[in-house]
């Protein structure tokens, strides 16, 4: 399923238990800094790459906020250890890159590899892949597009 997505739009993939928002990196190629407990990883992003934000509480406002901080303010991504107590309180998490795979069997905020993102059971195994005009999904899902 291919979906056109402009730089000033946000795509919401919706399920009964949560929502994933997707925006393009836009503007220009850039570096994304990923902070783990032991190191800082630099990920190079192309302007067609995607920023995917998952809200396990279905909160569009938190998705917009985190997407904005990642895209416009170059906020680094912070990765926690799996046994960190704050992982239980994370309700909104983000991944960036050319492809993001949604997974309901991982601990939110604990994966430095940016190809996987915690999601709800209904969106499990959904693959979001960048295209030159938007994104491509590996299956049909309910979605809406709004101005970002």
C-alpha positions, 0 to 999 in steps of 0.5 A: 500500500503506497501513500503520498506524504508531503513534507508539511503533513503527518500520517496517522496509522490508527488502531483501537489501542494506539496510534503511530504518526509518520513524518518525513525528515524533510528539508535536507539530509541531517545527522540524528544523535542516538544516546545509549548508556555507553555511547553516542551513535550518529545516524545519517538521515536523508530528507526522504527518510521517515520519523515514526512516533508511536503513542501507546495511549493514542495521543496525537498531541504527544506524537506531534510534539516528539516528531517536531522535537526530532525533526525541527529541534534535532533532539537526540534519541535517548535509549534506555536499558531494558531493566530501566524503571522508566521504560514502564512509563514511556507511552510515546517512542520514536524511530527514524530511518528509511524503514521502520518495523512495528513490534508489540513484543519489545520494551519501549525505548530500549532499541538503539537500532532504528529499524524497530518501534514498539507498537500495539498488537493491531499494528504488529509486523507493519513495515513502514518504508520510505519512498520518494513521494511518501511511504509504503506499507506492507499491508492495508491499515486505517489511516488519516493525513493531517497538516503537520 
